[in-house]
Amino acid sequence: MERMIAYCGLDCAACPVYRATQSDDNAERAKVAEMWSKLFKFDFKPEHINCDGCTSEGGRLFGHCNRCEVRLCAGEKKLENCAHCGDYGCGKLTGLLAMLPNPAARENLTGIRKSLGKE
């Protein structure tokens, strides 16, 4: 699966929710719901495990993504992702990145900024 970088830097193609959705795999949805329920201390159900990526036009969004400030802001600014933003490193982005369980999103954005000559 080709990389698909979300506004916040997450690689959707590496996300288990996105992968289960794109393969329409209900058994995988159940596994992800169980795993994420433990990880995030929230009772996820398999039917919650649906996402077409936050940059998709009119696609399904996973839980928090419907009201994610980073997604809403980047969408309003018509950015490919936050690496392209003049306000990169704002409180919305740093707050979200601090909640994510691994540093991959920040690393992806840093790499994109370097390729744009912004770091």
C-alpha positions as CSV (number, residue, x, y, z in Angstrom):
1,M,0.0,0.0,0.0
2,E,1.3,3.4,-1.0
3,R,2.0,6.0,1.8
4,M,-0.8,8.4,2.5
5,I,0.2,11.1,4.9
6,A,-2.6,12.6,7.0
7,Y,-2.6,16.3,7.9
8,C,-1.0,15.5,11.3
9,G,1.7,13.3,9.7
10,L,0.3,9.9,10.4
11,D,0.8,7.4,7.5
12,C,-2.7,6.2,6.9
13,A,-1.4,3.2,5.0
14,A,0.4,2.0,8.2
15,C,-2.7,2.6,10.4
16,P,-4.6,-0.6,11.4
17,V,-7.9,1.2,11.3
18,Y,-7.3,2.5,7.8
19,R,-6.0,-0.9,6.7
20,A,-9.0,-2.8,8.1
21,T,-11.4,-0.4,6.4
22,Q,-9.7,-0.5,3.0
23,S,-9.7,-4.4,3.1
24,D,-13.2,-4.5,4.6
25,D,-11.9,-7.0,7.1
26,N,-14.3,-7.4,10.0
27,A,-12.1,-9.8,11.9
28,E,-9.3,-7.3,11.7
29,R,-11.7,-4.5,12.8
30,A,-12.5,-6.7,15.9
31,K,-8.8,-7.1,16.7
32,V,-8.1,-3.4,16.3
33,A,-11.1,-2.5,18.5
34,E,-9.8,-4.8,21.2
35,M,-6.2,-3.6,21.0
36,W,-7.1,0.1,20.9
37,S,-9.7,-0.3,23.7
38,K,-6.8,-1.4,25.9
39,L,-4.3,1.2,24.6
40,F,-6.6,4.2,24.8
41,K,-8.8,3.0,27.7
42,F,-12.0,3.5,25.7
43,D,-14.5,0.8,24.7
44,F,-14.1,0.7,20.9
45,K,-16.4,-1.7,19.0
46,P,-15.6,-3.2,15.6
47,E,-18.1,-0.9,14.0
48,H,-16.1,2.1,15.2
49,I,-13.1,0.9,13.1
50,N,-13.7,2.7,9.9
51,C,-11.6,5.3,8.2
52,D,-10.8,6.4,4.7
53,G,-8.2,8.9,5.8
54,C,-8.7,12.5,7.1
55,T,-7.7,14.0,3.7
56,S,-10.3,12.0,1.8
57,E,-13.2,14.0,0.3
58,G,-16.4,12.8,2.0
59,G,-14.9,9.6,3.3
60,R,-15.4,7.8,6.6
61,L,-13.5,9.2,9.5
62,F,-12.4,7.4,12.7
63,G,-13.9,8.7,16.0
64,H,-12.0,11.8,17.0
65,C,-11.1,12.8,13.5
66,N,-14.6,14.2,12.8
67,R,-13.8,17.1,15.2
68,C,-10.0,17.1,15.1
69,E,-8.7,20.7,15.2
70,V,-5.6,19.8,13.1
71,R,-7.8,18.2,10.4
72,L,-10.2,21.2,10.4
73,C,-7.5,23.8,10.3
74,A,-5.4,22.1,7.6
75,G,-8.6,21.5,5.5
76,E,-9.6,25.2,5.8
77,K,-6.1,26.2,4.7
78,K,-6.2,23.7,1.9
79,L,-2.8,22.2,2.9
80,E,-1.6,18.8,1.8
81,N,-0.5,18.3,5.5
82,C,0.8,20.4,8.4
83,A,4.4,20.3,7.1
84,H,3.3,22.9,4.5
85,C,1.9,25.3,7.1
86,G,3.4,28.7,7.9
87,D,2.3,28.1,11.5
88,Y,4.0,24.7,11.8
89,G,4.4,23.7,15.4
90,C,1.3,25.4,16.6
91,G,-0.5,24.3,19.7
92,K,-3.1,22.3,17.9
93,L,-0.4,20.1,16.2
94,T,1.9,19.8,19.1
95,G,-1.0,18.8,21.4
96,L,-2.1,16.1,19.0
97,L,1.4,14.8,18.4
98,A,2.0,14.6,22.2
99,M,-1.1,12.2,22.5
100,L,0.1,9.8,19.8
101,P,1.7,6.6,21.0
102,N,4.7,6.7,18.6
103,P,6.8,9.4,17.0
104,A,6.2,8.4,13.4
105,A,3.8,11.3,12.6
106,R,6.3,13.9,13.8
107,E,9.1,12.2,12.0
108,N,7.0,12.1,8.8
109,L,6.3,15.9,9.0
110,T,9.9,16.7,9.8
111,G,11.0,14.7,6.7
112,I,8.5,16.5,4.5
113,R,9.6,19.9,5.9
114,K,13.2,19.0,5.1
115,S,12.3,18.0,1.6
116,L,10.6,21.4,1.2
117,G,13.7,23.2,2.5
118,K,11.8,24.4,5.6
119,E,14.0,22.8,8.3
